[in-house]
Amino acid sequence: MNIRKHHTDTVTVFGFRTFDPATCEMQVAPYKATREAVAAMRLAEPLVATGEDVPRDALDDRGRYRRVATGWGALA
């Protein structure tokens, strides 16, 4: 019998753009964040098509998610 663990402790994070005063342009952030974290940022807007579900414990204390590059994809 194949039982798949259902991850209920996940959250959706989004890529987003923020205003860069140095260039006076919107720049894509180097990490993703929850919709709530993006909304709390000044002059930031989520890129809705970039939504990704990640484990809640992968977020930092400000609701940001940085994917750790391992060089290998999921093997399972």
C-alpha positions, 0 to 999 in steps of 0.5 A: 500500500502506497501512502503519500504524506500530505503536507498541510504545513505549507505556504505559498510564496511569490516572486515580487518586484520592489522599487529600487531608489538607486535606479528609480525602477522596479527590480525583481527580488532575489528571493520569494516571500508570502503574499502577506510579507510582500504586502507589508513591504513598501512599494512592492508587488507580487508576481502572481504567476510565480506562486510556489508551495513550500514548507512553512519552516523554510521561511525566515522570520520575515516570511521570505523564502530563499531556495538553496541551490544544491545542484541536484533536483529531487531524486524521489 
